Amino acid sequence: MRPPLDVFAIEKTGTVWLGAVETLEQALEIARKAGTGSYFVFSQRTGHKTRYVVDTAGTIRPAEDK
């Protein structure tokens, strides 16, 4: 069975899939390791997408909706 969470980087040219994982903790670790930028985690189970931002210190926080 495929892991339920997909991790994507948000780039100027579109999105880049970074991998599939079992837990949100694993998803956020992938984003943190990928570096500064915007990311989203998509749940295959619920269809919910949550955006996150990684800053230059490696801190991850939910992105504010505009």
mmCIF file as Biopython writes it, N, C-alpha, C and O atoms, coordinates in Angstrom:
data_model
#
loop_
_atom_site.group_PDB
_atom_site.id
_atom_site.type_symbol
_atom_site.label_atom_id
_atom_site.label_alt_id
_atom_site.label_comp_id
_atom_site.label_asym_id
_atom_site.label_entity_id
_atom_site.label_seq_id
_atom_site.pdbx_PDB_ins_code
_atom_site.Cartn_x
_atom_site.Cartn_y
_atom_site.Cartn_z
_atom_site.occupancy
_atom_site.B_iso_or_equiv
_atom_site.auth_seq_id
_atom_site.auth_asym_id
_atom_site.pdbx_PDB_model_num
ATOM 1   N N  . MET A ? 1  ? 0.829  -1.175 0.000   1.0 0.0 1  A 1 
ATOM 2   C CA . MET A ? 1  ? 0.000  0.000  0.000   1.0 0.0 1  A 1 
ATOM 3   C C  . MET A ? 1  ? 0.881  1.248  0.000   1.0 0.0 1  A 1 
ATOM 4   O O  . MET A ? 1  ? 1.913  1.287  0.670   1.0 0.0 1  A 1 
ATOM 5   N N  . ARG A ? 2  ? 0.475  2.249  -0.742  1.0 0.0 2  A 1 
ATOM 6   C CA . ARG A ? 2  ? 1.228  3.490  -0.864  1.0 0.0 2  A 1 
ATOM 7   C C  . ARG A ? 2  ? 1.081  4.332  0.411   1.0 0.0 2  A 1 
ATOM 8   O O  . ARG A ? 2  ? -0.002 4.395  0.993   1.0 0.0 2  A 1 
ATOM 9   N N  . PRO A ? 3  ? 2.189  4.988  0.850   1.0 0.0 3  A 1 
ATOM 10  C CA . PRO A ? 3  ? 2.080  5.882  2.007   1.0 0.0 3  A 1 
ATOM 11  C C  . PRO A ? 3  ? 1.039  6.971  1.760   1.0 0.0 3  A 1 
ATOM 12  O O  . PRO A ? 3  ? 0.861  7.410  0.624   1.0 0.0 3  A 1 
ATOM 13  N N  . PRO A ? 4  ? 0.352  7.410  2.811   1.0 0.0 4  A 1 
ATOM 14  C CA . PRO A ? 4  ? -0.787 8.316  2.645   1.0 0.0 4  A 1 
ATOM 15  C C  . PRO A ? 4  ? -0.463 9.790  2.418   1.0 0.0 4  A 1 
ATOM 16  O O  . PRO A ? 4  ? -1.344 10.547 2.010   1.0 0.0 4  A 1 
ATOM 17  N N  . LEU A ? 5  ? 0.773  10.220 2.671   1.0 0.0 5  A 1 
ATOM 18  C CA . LEU A ? 5  ? 1.099  11.639 2.549   1.0 0.0 5  A 1 
ATOM 19  C C  . LEU A ? 5  ? 2.130  11.875 1.451   1.0 0.0 5  A 1 
ATOM 20  O O  . LEU A ? 5  ? 3.153  11.192 1.392   1.0 0.0 5  A 1 
ATOM 21  N N  . ASP A ? 6  ? 1.853  12.845 0.585   1.0 0.0 6  A 1 
ATOM 22  C CA . ASP A ? 6  ? 2.795  13.251 -0.456  1.0 0.0 6  A 1 
ATOM 23  C C  . ASP A ? 6  ? 3.345  14.624 -0.094  1.0 0.0 6  A 1 
ATOM 24  O O  . ASP A ? 6  ? 2.615  15.495 0.380   1.0 0.0 6  A 1 
ATOM 25  N N  . VAL A ? 7  ? 4.645  14.804 -0.325  1.0 0.0 7  A 1 
ATOM 26  C CA . VAL A ? 7  ? 5.316  16.065 -0.016  1.0 0.0 7  A 1 
ATOM 27  C C  . VAL A ? 7  ? 5.732  16.719 -1.329  1.0 0.0 7  A 1 
ATOM 28  O O  . VAL A ? 7  ? 6.334  16.077 -2.189  1.0 0.0 7  A 1 
ATOM 29  N N  . PHE A ? 8  ? 5.403  18.005 -1.476  1.0 0.0 8  A 1 
ATOM 30  C CA . PHE A ? 8  ? 5.727  18.751 -2.681  1.0 0.0 8  A 1 
ATOM 31  C C  . PHE A ? 8  ? 6.445  20.051 -2.326  1.0 0.0 8  A 1 
ATOM 32  O O  . PHE A ? 8  ? 6.112  20.699 -1.333  1.0 0.0 8  A 1 
ATOM 33  N N  . ALA A ? 9  ? 7.429  20.430 -3.138  1.0 0.0 9  A 1 
ATOM 34  C CA . ALA A ? 9  ? 8.046  21.755 -3.050  1.0 0.0 9  A 1 
ATOM 35  C C  . ALA A ? 9  ? 7.288  22.662 -4.003  1.0 0.0 9  A 1 
ATOM 36  O O  . ALA A ? 9  ? 6.904  22.237 -5.093  1.0 0.0 9  A 1 
ATOM 37  N N  . ILE A ? 10 ? 7.071  23.908 -3.601  1.0 0.0 10 A 1 
ATOM 38  C CA . ILE A ? 10 ? 6.408  24.892 -4.448  1.0 0.0 10 A 1 
ATOM 39  C C  . ILE A ? 10 ? 7.495  25.793 -5.031  1.0 0.0 10 A 1 
ATOM 40  O O  . ILE A ? 10 ? 8.186  26.505 -4.303  1.0 0.0 10 A 1 
ATOM 41  N N  . GLU A ? 11 ? 7.635  25.748 -6.356  1.0 0.0 11 A 1 
ATOM 42  C CA . GLU A ? 11 ? 8.642  26.544 -7.040  1.0 0.0 11 A 1 
ATOM 43  C C  . GLU A ? 11 ? 7.978  27.523 -7.999  1.0 0.0 11 A 1 
ATOM 44  O O  . GLU A ? 11 ? 6.780  27.420 -8.263  1.0 0.0 11 A 1 
ATOM 45  N N  . LYS A ? 12 ? 8.740  28.456 -8.511  1.0 0.0 12 A 1 
ATOM 46  C CA . LYS A ? 12 ? 8.190  29.448 -9.440  1.0 0.0 12 A 1 
ATOM 47  C C  . LYS A ? 12 ? 7.609  28.801 -10.688 1.0 0.0 12 A 1 
ATOM 48  O O  . LYS A ? 12 ? 6.642  29.307 -11.259 1.0 0.0 12 A 1 
ATOM 49  N N  . THR A ? 13 ? 8.186  27.699 -11.108 1.0 0.0 13 A 1 
ATOM 50  C CA . THR A ? 13 ? 7.739  27.029 -12.333 1.0 0.0 13 A 1 
ATOM 51  C C  . THR A ? 13 ? 6.669  25.970 -12.089 1.0 0.0 13 A 1 
ATOM 52  O O  . THR A ? 13 ? 6.167  25.365 -13.036 1.0 0.0 13 A 1 
ATOM 53  N N  . GLY A ? 14 ? 6.321  25.744 -10.828 1.0 0.0 14 A 1 
ATOM 54  C CA . GLY A ? 14 ? 5.306  24.746 -10.505 1.0 0.0 14 A 1 
ATOM 55  C C  . GLY A ? 14 ? 5.659  23.987 -9.243  1.0 0.0 14 A 1 
ATOM 56  O O  . GLY A ? 14 ? 6.384  24.497 -8.388  1.0 0.0 14 A 1 
ATOM 57  N N  . THR A ? 15 ? 5.153  22.778 -9.124  1.0 0.0 15 A 1 
ATOM 58  C CA . THR A ? 15 ? 5.431  21.964 -7.939  1.0 0.0 15 A 1 
ATOM 59  C C  . THR A ? 15 ? 6.325  20.792 -8.302  1.0 0.0 15 A 1 
ATOM 60  O O  . THR A ? 15 ? 6.316  20.304 -9.432  1.0 0.0 15 A 1 
ATOM 61  N N  . VAL A ? 16 ? 7.099  20.351 -7.313  1.0 0.0 16 A 1 
ATOM 62  C CA . VAL A ? 16 ? 7.992  19.209 -7.483  1.0 0.0 16 A 1 
ATOM 63  C C  . VAL A ? 16 ? 7.688  18.211 -6.378  1.0 0.0 16 A 1 
ATOM 64  O O  . VAL A ? 16 ? 7.737  18.549 -5.196  1.0 0.0 16 A 1 
ATOM 65  N N  . TRP A ? 17 ? 7.375  16.985 -6.765  1.0 0.0 17 A 1 
ATOM 66  C CA . TRP A ? 17 ? 7.093  15.930 -5.797  1.0 0.0 17 A 1 
ATOM 67  C C  . TRP A ? 17 ? 8.397  15.499 -5.151  1.0 0.0 17 A 1 
ATOM 68  O O  . TRP A ? 17 ? 9.369  15.205 -5.847  1.0 0.0 17 A 1 
ATOM 69  N N  . LEU A ? 18 ? 8.425  15.460 -3.811  1.0 0.0 18 A 1 
ATOM 70  C CA . LEU A ? 18 ? 9.632  15.089 -3.072  1.0 0.0 18 A 1 
ATOM 71  C C  . LEU A ? 18 ? 9.565  13.693 -2.474  1.0 0.0 18 A 1 
ATOM 72  O O  . LEU A ? 18 ? 10.590 13.126 -2.096  1.0 0.0 18 A 1 
ATOM 73  N N  . GLY A ? 19 ? 8.367  13.141 -2.387  1.0 0.0 19 A 1 
ATOM 74  C CA . GLY A ? 19 ? 8.252  11.789 -1.858  1.0 0.0 19 A 1 
ATOM 75  C C  . GLY A ? 19 ? 6.941  11.546 -1.145  1.0 0.0 19 A 1 
ATOM 76  O O  . GLY A ? 19 ? 6.147  12.460 -0.924  1.0 0.0 19 A 1 
ATOM 77  N N  . ALA A ? 20 ? 6.737  10.285 -0.791  1.0 0.0 20 A 1 
ATOM 78  C CA . ALA A ? 20 ? 5.543  9.861  -0.055  1.0 0.0 20 A 1 
ATOM 79  C C  . ALA A ? 20 ? 5.991  9.261  1.271   1.0 0.0 20 A 1 
ATOM 80  O O  . ALA A ? 20 ? 6.974  8.522  1.332   1.0 0.0 20 A 1 
ATOM 81  N N  . VAL A ? 21 ? 5.257  9.588  2.330   1.0 0.0 21 A 1 
ATOM 82  C CA . VAL A ? 21 ? 5.627  9.141  3.678   1.0 0.0 21 A 1 
ATOM 83  C C  . VAL A ? 21 ? 4.391  8.738  4.474   1.0 0.0 21 A 1 
ATOM 84  O O  . VAL A ? 21 ? 3.259  8.979  4.057   1.0 0.0 21 A 1 
ATOM 85  N N  . GLU A ? 22 ? 4.626  8.133  5.602   1.0 0.0 22 A 1 
ATOM 86  C CA . GLU A ? 22 ? 3.552  7.653  6.470   1.0 0.0 22 A 1 
ATOM 87  C C  . GLU A ? 22 ? 3.043  8.702  7.451   1.0 0.0 22 A 1 
ATOM 88  O O  . GLU A ? 22 ? 1.859  8.712  7.789   1.0 0.0 22 A 1 
ATOM 89  N N  . THR A ? 23 ? 3.943  9.599  7.920   1.0 0.0 23 A 1 
ATOM 90  C CA . THR A ? 23 ? 3.550  10.523 8.981   1.0 0.0 23 A 1 
ATOM 91  C C  . THR A ? 23 ? 3.870  11.980 8.616   1.0 0.0 23 A 1 
ATOM 92  O O  . THR A ? 23 ? 4.709  12.249 7.757   1.0 0.0 23 A 1 
ATOM 93  N N  . LEU A ? 24 ? 3.192  12.897 9.277   1.0 0.0 24 A 1 
ATOM 94  C CA . LEU A ? 24 ? 3.463  14.322 9.083   1.0 0.0 24 A 1 
ATOM 95  C C  . LEU A ? 24 ? 4.875  14.655 9.540   1.0 0.0 24 A 1 
ATOM 96  O O  . LEU A ? 24 ? 5.548  15.472 8.911   1.0 0.0 24 A 1 
ATOM 97  N N  . GLU A ? 25 ? 5.327  14.049 10.602  1.0 0.0 25 A 1 
ATOM 98  C CA . GLU A ? 25 ? 6.694  14.282 11.087  1.0 0.0 25 A 1 
ATOM 99  C C  . GLU A ? 25 ? 7.710  13.955 9.999   1.0 0.0 25 A 1 
ATOM 100 O O  . GLU A ? 25 ? 8.653  14.717 9.786   1.0 0.0 25 A 1 
ATOM 101 N N  . GLN A ? 26 ? 7.529  12.833 9.310   1.0 0.0 26 A 1 
ATOM 102 C CA . GLN A ? 26 ? 8.426  12.456 8.212   1.0 0.0 26 A 1 
ATOM 103 C C  . GLN A ? 26 ? 8.326  13.455 7.061   1.0 0.0 26 A 1 
ATOM 104 O O  . GLN A ? 26 ? 9.337  13.806 6.453   1.0 0.0 26 A 1 
ATOM 105 N N  . ALA A ? 27 ? 7.122  13.908 6.763   1.0 0.0 27 A 1 
ATOM 106 C CA . ALA A ? 27 ? 6.912  14.875 5.677   1.0 0.0 27 A 1 
ATOM 107 C C  . ALA A ? 27 ? 7.641  16.175 5.967   1.0 0.0 27 A 1 
ATOM 108 O O  . ALA A ? 27 ? 8.298  16.731 5.087   1.0 0.0 27 A 1 
ATOM 109 N N  . LEU A ? 28 ? 7.530  16.661 7.191   1.0 0.0 28 A 1 
ATOM 110 C CA . LEU A ? 28 ? 8.180  17.914 7.550   1.0 0.0 28 A 1 
ATOM 111 C C  . LEU A ? 28 ? 9.698  17.771 7.578   1.0 0.0 28 A 1 
ATOM 112 O O  . LEU A ? 28 ? 10.408 18.737 7.297   1.0 0.0 28 A 1 
ATOM 113 N N  . GLU A ? 29 ? 10.198 16.615 7.902   1.0 0.0 29 A 1 
ATOM 114 C CA . GLU A ? 29 ? 11.644 16.379 7.872   1.0 0.0 29 A 1 
ATOM 115 C C  . GLU A ? 29 ? 12.163 16.424 6.425   1.0 0.0 29 A 1 
ATOM 116 O O  . GLU A ? 29 ? 13.249 16.948 6.177   1.0 0.0 29 A 1 
ATOM 117 N N  . ILE A ? 30 ? 11.405 15.887 5.485   1.0 0.0 30 A 1 
ATOM 118 C CA . ILE A ? 30 ? 11.787 15.977 4.067   1.0 0.0 30 A 1 
ATOM 119 C C  . ILE A ? 30 ? 11.855 17.438 3.644   1.0 0.0 30 A 1 
ATOM 120 O O  . ILE A ? 30 ? 12.812 17.850 2.988   1.0 0.0 30 A 1 
ATOM 121 N N  . ALA A ? 31 ? 10.853 18.220 4.014   1.0 0.0 31 A 1 
ATOM 122 C CA . ALA A ? 31 ? 10.834 19.647 3.664   1.0 0.0 31 A 1 
ATOM 123 C C  . ALA A ? 31 ? 12.022 20.367 4.304   1.0 0.0 31 A 1 
ATOM 124 O O  . ALA A ? 31 ? 12.691 21.165 3.648   1.0 0.0 31 A 1 
ATOM 125 N N  . ARG A ? 32 ? 12.279 20.095 5.558   1.0 0.0 32 A 1 
ATOM 126 C CA . ARG A ? 32 ? 13.392 20.752 6.253   1.0 0.0 32 A 1 
ATOM 127 C C  . ARG A ? 32 ? 14.722 20.439 5.573   1.0 0.0 32 A 1 
ATOM 128 O O  . ARG A ? 32 ? 15.553 21.326 5.384   1.0 0.0 32 A 1 
ATOM 129 N N  . LYS A ? 33 ? 14.915 19.187 5.212   1.0 0.0 33 A 1 
ATOM 130 C CA . LYS A ? 33 ? 16.160 18.780 4.553   1.0 0.0 33 A 1 
ATOM 131 C C  . LYS A ? 33 ? 16.283 19.374 3.151   1.0 0.0 33 A 1 
ATOM 132 O O  . LYS A ? 33 ? 17.394 19.589 2.666   1.0 0.0 33 A 1 
ATOM 133 N N  . ALA A ? 34 ? 15.163 19.637 2.504   1.0 0.0 34 A 1 
ATOM 134 C CA . ALA A ? 34 ? 15.183 20.203 1.147   1.0 0.0 34 A 1 
ATOM 135 C C  . ALA A ? 34 ? 15.612 21.669 1.170   1.0 0.0 34 A 1 
ATOM 136 O O  . ALA A ? 34 ? 16.082 22.190 0.159   1.0 0.0 34 A 1 
ATOM 137 N N  . GLY A ? 35 ? 15.456 22.335 2.309   1.0 0.0 35 A 1 
ATOM 138 C CA . GLY A ? 35 ? 15.954 23.698 2.444   1.0 0.0 35 A 1 
ATOM 139 C C  . GLY A ? 35 ? 14.882 24.765 2.443   1.0 0.0 35 A 1 
ATOM 140 O O  . GLY A ? 35 ? 13.685 24.480 2.429   1.0 0.0 35 A 1 
ATOM 141 N N  . THR A ? 36 ? 15.344 25.994 2.458   1.0 0.0 36 A 1 
ATOM 142 C CA . THR A ? 36 ? 14.476 27.160 2.515   1.0 0.0 36 A 1 
ATOM 143 C C  . THR A ? 36 ? 13.476 27.147 1.370   1.0 0.0 36 A 1 
ATOM 144 O O  . THR A ? 36 ? 13.828 26.873 0.223   1.0 0.0 36 A 1 
ATOM 145 N N  . GLY A ? 37 ? 12.212 27.451 1.701   1.0 0.0 37 A 1 
ATOM 146 C CA . GLY A ? 37 ? 11.202 27.538 0.653   1.0 0.0 37 A 1 
ATOM 147 C C  . GLY A ? 37 ? 9.821  27.184 1.148   1.0 0.0 37 A 1 
ATOM 148 O O  . GLY A ? 37 ? 9.573  27.060 2.348   1.0 0.0 37 A 1 
ATOM 149 N N  . SER A ? 38 ? 8.914  27.023 0.171   1.0 0.0 38 A 1 
ATOM 150 C CA . SER A ? 38 ? 7.518  26.684 0.461   1.0 0.0 38 A 1 
ATOM 151 C C  . SER A ? 38 ? 7.238  25.257 0.035   1.0 0.0 38 A 1 
ATOM 152 O O  . SER A ? 38 ? 7.756  24.774 -0.971  1.0 0.0 38 A 1 
ATOM 153 N N  . TYR A ? 39 ? 6.405  24.592 0.826   1.0 0.0 39 A 1 
ATOM 154 C CA . TYR A ? 39 ? 6.082  23.183 0.597   1.0 0.0 39 A 1 
ATOM 155 C C  . TYR A ? 39 ? 4.614  22.953 0.912   1.0 0.0 39 A 1 
ATOM 156 O O  . TYR A ? 39 ? 3.976  23.760 1.588   1.0 0.0 39 A 1 
ATOM 157 N N  . PHE A ? 40 ? 4.088  21.842 0.412   1.0 0.0 40 A 1 
ATOM 158 C CA . PHE A ? 40 ? 2.792  21.410 0.899   1.0 0.0 40 A 1 
ATOM 159 C C  . PHE A ? 40 ? 2.769  19.915 1.052   1.0 0.0 40 A 1 
ATOM 160 O O  . PHE A ? 40 ? 3.467  19.178 0.355   1.0 0.0 40 A 1 
ATOM 161 N N  . VAL A ? 41 ? 1.939  19.482 1.992   1.0 0.0 41 A 1 
ATOM 162 C CA . VAL A ? 41 ? 1.739  18.069 2.270   1.0 0.0 41 A 1 
ATOM 163 C C  . VAL A ? 41 ? 0.303  17.745 1.883   1.0 0.0 41 A 1 
ATOM 164 O O  . VAL A ? 41 ? -0.637 18.393 2.342   1.0 0.0 41 A 1 
ATOM 165 N N  . PHE A ? 42 ? 0.147  16.741 1.038   1.0 0.0 42 A 1 
ATOM 166 C CA . PHE A ? 42 ? -1.167 16.341 0.551   1.0 0.0 42 A 1 
ATOM 167 C C  . PHE A ? 42 ? -1.519 14.970 1.108   1.0 0.0 42 A 1 
ATOM 168 O O  . PHE A ? 42 ? -0.735 14.027 0.998   1.0 0.0 42 A 1 
ATOM 169 N N  . SER A ? 43 ? -2.702 14.864 1.705   1.0 0.0 43 A 1 
ATOM 170 C CA . SER A ? 43 ? -3.179 13.595 2.249   1.0 0.0 43 A 1 
ATOM 171 C C  . SER A ? 43 ? -3.990 12.855 1.189   1.0 0.0 43 A 1 
ATOM 172 O O  . SER A ? 43 ? -5.008 13.359 0.714   1.0 0.0 43 A 1 
ATOM 173 N N  . GLN A ? 44 ? -3.542 11.680 0.827   1.0 0.0 44 A 1 
ATOM 174 C CA . GLN A ? 44 ? -4.286 10.829 -0.116  1.0 0.0 44 A 1 
ATOM 175 C C  . GLN A ? 44 ? -5.608 10.361 0.495   1.0 0.0 44 A 1 
ATOM 176 O O  . GLN A ? 44 ? -6.578 10.118 -0.223  1.0 0.0 44 A 1 
ATOM 177 N N  . ARG A ? 45 ? -5.639 10.239 1.797   1.0 0.0 45 A 1 
ATOM 178 C CA . ARG A ? 45 ? -6.846 9.749  2.477   1.0 0.0 45 A 1 
ATOM 179 C C  . ARG A ? 45 ? -7.964 10.783 2.533   1.0 0.0 45 A 1 
ATOM 180 O O  . ARG A ? 45 ? -9.128 10.462 2.294   1.0 0.0 45 A 1 
ATOM 181 N N  . THR A ? 46 ? -7.601 12.043 2.855   1.0 0.0 46 A 1 
ATOM 182 C CA . THR A ? 46 ? -8.625 13.068 3.062   1.0 0.0 46 A 1 
ATOM 183 C C  . THR A ? 46 ? -8.734 14.077 1.922   1.0 0.0 46 A 1 
ATOM 184 O O  . THR A ? 46 ? -9.747 14.766 1.797   1.0 0.0 46 A 1 
ATOM 185 N N  . GLY A ? 47 ? -7.688 14.165 1.086   1.0 0.0 47 A 1 
ATOM 186 C CA . GLY A ? 47 ? -7.661 15.165 0.030   1.0 0.0 47 A 1 
ATOM 187 C C  . GLY A ? 47 ? -7.252 16.542 0.523   1.0 0.0 47 A 1 
ATOM 188 O O  . GLY A ? 47 ? -7.273 17.506 -0.242  1.0 0.0 47 A 1 
ATOM 189 N N  . HIS A ? 48 ? -6.876 16.644 1.803   1.0 0.0 48 A 1 
ATOM 190 C CA . HIS A ? 48 ? -6.495 17.928 2.410   1.0 0.0 48 A 1 
ATOM 191 C C  . HIS A ? 48 ? -5.042 18.263 2.067   1.0 0.0 48 A 1 
ATOM 192 O O  . HIS A ? 48 ? -4.177 17.387 2.056   1.0 0.0 48 A 1 
ATOM 193 N N  . LYS A ? 49 ? -4.792 19.539 1.790   1.0 0.0 49 A 1 
ATOM 194 C CA . LYS A ? 49 ? -3.455 20.028 1.473   1.0 0.0 49 A 1 
ATOM 195 C C  . LYS A ? 49 ? -3.103 21.128 2.469   1.0 0.0 49 A 1 
ATOM 196 O O  . LYS A ? 49 ? -3.871 22.071 2.655   1.0 0.0 49 A 1 
ATOM 197 N N  . THR A ? 50 ? -1.922 21.003 3.119   1.0 0.0 50 A 1 
ATOM 198 C CA . THR A ? 50 ? -1.467 21.995 4.076   1.0 0.0 50 A 1 
ATOM 199 C C  . THR A ? 50 ? -0.120 22.533 3.631   1.0 0.0 50 A 1 
ATOM 200 O O  . THR A ? 50 ? 0.795  21.772 3.317   1.0 0.0 50 A 1 
ATOM 201 N N  . ARG A ? 51 ? -0.006 23.881 3.607   1.0 0.0 51 A 1 
ATOM 202 C CA . ARG A ? 51 ? 1.230  24.531 3.182   1.0 0.0 51 A 1 
ATOM 203 C C  . ARG A ? 51 ? 2.120  24.835 4.378   1.0 0.0 51 A 1 
ATOM 204 O O  . ARG A ? 51 ? 1.645  25.150 5.470   1.0 0.0 51 A 1 
ATOM 205 N N  . TYR A ? 52 ? 3.440  24.732 4.140   1.0 0.0 52 A 1 
ATOM 206 C CA . TYR A ? 52 ? 4.444  25.025 5.156   1.0 0.0 52 A 1 
ATOM 207 C C  . TYR A ? 52 ? 5.558  25.849 4.536   1.0 0.0 52 A 1 
ATOM 208 O O  . TYR A ? 52 ? 5.764  25.828 3.323   1.0 0.0 52 A 1 
ATOM 209 N N  . VAL A ? 53 ? 6.279  26.581 5.392   1.0 0.0 53 A 1 
ATOM 210 C CA . VAL A ? 53 ? 7.432  27.369 4.974   1.0 0.0 53 A 1 
ATOM 211 C C  . VAL A ? 53 ? 8.621  26.943 5.830   1.0 0.0 53 A 1 
ATOM 212 O O  . VAL A ? 53 ? 8.501  26.778 7.044   1.0 0.0 53 A 1 
ATOM 213 N N  . VAL A ? 54 ? 9.774  26.768 5.174   1.0 0.0 54 A 1 
ATOM 214 C CA . VAL A ? 54 ? 11.027 26.501 5.879   1.0 0.0 54 A 1 
ATOM 215 C C  . VAL A ? 54 ? 11.879 27.754 5.746   1.0 0.0 54 A 1 
ATOM 216 O O  . VAL A ? 54 ? 12.138 28.215 4.634   1.0 0.0 54 A 1 
ATOM 217 N N  . ASP A ? 55 ? 12.324 28.313 6.887   1.0 0.0 55 A 1 
ATOM 218 C CA . ASP A ? 55 ? 13.139 29.528 6.832   1.0 0.0 55 A 1 
ATOM 219 C C  . ASP A ? 55 ? 14.626 29.174 6.820   1.0 0.0 55 A 1 
ATOM 220 O O  . ASP A ? 55 ? 14.992 27.999 6.842   1.0 0.0 55 A 1 
ATOM 221 N N  . THR A ? 56 ? 15.476 30.196 6.785   1.0 0.0 56 A 1 
ATOM 222 C CA . THR A ? 56 ? 16.919 29.977 6.662   1.0 0.0 56 A 1 
ATOM 223 C C  . THR A ? 56 ? 17.535 29.270 7.867   1.0 0.0 56 A 1 
ATOM 224 O O  . THR A ? 56 ? 18.623 28.702 7.768   1.0 0.0 56 A 1 
ATOM 225 N N  . ALA A ? 57 ? 16.842 29.303 8.999   1.0 0.0 57 A 1 
ATOM 226 C CA . ALA A ? 57 ? 17.316 28.596 10.194  1.0 0.0 57 A 1 
ATOM 227 C C  . ALA A ? 57 ? 16.852 27.138 10.218  1.0 0.0 57 A 1 
ATOM 228 O O  . ALA A ? 57 ? 17.214 26.383 11.120  1.0 0.0 57 A 1 
ATOM 229 N N  . GLY A ? 58 ? 16.041 26.742 9.213   1.0 0.0 58 A 1 
ATOM 230 C CA . GLY A ? 58 ? 15.518 25.380 9.177   1.0 0.0 58 A 1 
ATOM 231 C C  . GLY A ? 58 ? 14.249 25.203 9.982   1.0 0.0 58 A 1 
ATOM 232 O O  . GLY A ? 58 ? 13.796 24.078 10.194  1.0 0.0 58 A 1 
ATOM 233 N N  . THR A ? 59 ? 13.673 26.306 10.431  1.0 0.0 59 A 1 
ATOM 234 C CA . THR A ? 59 ? 12.420 26.263 11.183  1.0 0.0 59 A 1 
ATOM 235 C C  . THR A ? 59 ? 11.245 26.099 10.235  1.0 0.0 59 A 1 
ATOM 236 O O  . THR A ? 59 ? 11.171 26.772 9.207   1.0 0.0 59 A 1 
ATOM 237 N N  . ILE A ? 60 ? 10.334 25.212 10.577  1.0 0.0 60 A 1 
ATOM 238 C CA . ILE A ? 60 ? 9.164  24.950 9.751   1.0 0.0 60 A 1 
ATOM 239 C C  . ILE A ? 60 ? 7.948  25.533 10.445  1.0 0.0 60 A 1 
ATOM 240 O O  . ILE A ? 60 ? 7.742  25.346 11.644  1.0 0.0 60 A 1 
ATOM 241 N N  . ARG A ? 61 ? 7.138  26.252 9.654   1.0 0.0 61 A 1 
ATOM 242 C CA . ARG A ? 61 ? 5.878  26.802 10.213  1.0 0.0 61 A 1 
ATOM 243 C C  . ARG A ? 61 ? 4.803  26.705 9.146   1.0 0.0 61 A 1 
ATOM 244 O O  . ARG A ? 61 ? 5.100  26.709 7.951   1.0 0.0 61 A 1 
ATOM 245 N N  . PRO A ? 62 ? 3.559  26.616 9.579   1.0 0.0 62 A 1 
ATOM 246 C CA . PRO A ? 62 ? 2.468  26.623 8.603   1.0 0.0 62 A 1 
ATOM 247 C C  . PRO A ? 62 ? 2.471  27.954 7.840   1.0 0.0 62 A 1 
ATOM 248 O O  . PRO A ? 62 ? 2.730  29.008 8.421   1.0 0.0 62 A 1 
ATOM 249 N N  . ALA A ? 63 ? 2.186  27.898 6.557   1.0 0.0 63 A 1 
ATOM 250 C CA . ALA A ? 63 ? 2.123  29.114 5.737   1.0 0.0 63 A 1 
ATOM 251 C C  . ALA A ? 63 ? 0.815  29.808 5.971   1.0 0.0 63 A 1 
ATOM 252 O O  . ALA A ? 63 ? -0.215 29.161 6.164   1.0 0.0 63 A 1 
ATOM 253 N N  . GLU A ? 64 ? 0.843  31.115 5.958   1.0 0.0 64 A 1 
ATOM 254 C CA . GLU A ? 64 ? -0.378 31.902 6.110   1.0 0.0 64 A 1 
ATOM 255 C C  . GLU A ? 64 ? -1.069 31.999 4.766   1.0 0.0 64 A 1 
ATOM 256 O O  . GLU A ? 64 ? -0.423 32.256 3.750   1.0 0.0 64 A 1 
ATOM 257 N N  . ASP A ? 65 ? -2.383 31.795 4.751   1.0 0.0 65 A 1 
ATOM 258 C CA . ASP A ? 65 ? -3.150 31.951 3.528   1.0 0.0 65 A 1 
ATOM 259 C C  . ASP A ? 65 ? -3.301 33.424 3.229   1.0 0.0 65 A 1 
ATOM 260 O O  . ASP A ? 65 ? -3.519 34.241 4.123   1.0 0.0 65 A 1 
ATOM 261 N N  . LYS A ? 66 ? -3.182 33.749 1.950   1.0 0.0 66 A 1 
ATOM 262 C CA . LYS A ? 66 ? -3.312 35.153 1.537   1.0 0.0 66 A 1 
ATOM 263 C C  . LYS A ? 66 ? -4.638 35.390 0.871   1.0 0.0 66 A 1 
ATOM 264 O O  . LYS A ? 66 ? -4.928 36.512 0.455   1.0 0.0 66 A 1 
#
